[in-house]
Amino acid sequence: MRVKAMIFMVVGAILLGFAIPTVIGTRNFLRTAIAVPGVVISAGPGGVHAEIAFVTKAGEKLSYIQNGEISKMTAGQQVTVLYRPEAPWDRPTINEFGAIWTGTGALLLIGVGFIFIGWLNYRSKKRTHRG
């Protein structure tokens, strides 16, 4: 059914529509972020969702829960924290690929996957209707 294929492609396009501003935002964040040393205060089950403490260049002491695909962390572990100088409390992150790019990458891959599956479905229906 072509409608099903079109729905998959539209959903994929919507996901890509959300992913593109996320990529731009992440790139802008990386371009302006300040890197400072941080330390893992505590780690959740399996060493993920760790609480990270850091001190900004201005001397402000902050801590946050790190989300995203990160390597197993342990209390006391030293990390590098990236933060926005104008809002250090707003989504700081450790300088690790998974922590920075997981959400964006997931949106991109799922969006492209939906478009690809829809396109394959559309093509296969088109071929069966010719015969």
Secondary structure, 3 states (H helix, E strand, C coil): CHHHHHHHHHHHHHHHHHHHHHHHHHHHHHHHCEEEEEEEEECCHHHCCCEEEEECCCCCEEEEECCCCCCCCCCCCEEEEEEECCECCCCCEECCHHHHHHHHHHHHHHHHHHHHHHHHHHHHHHHHHHC
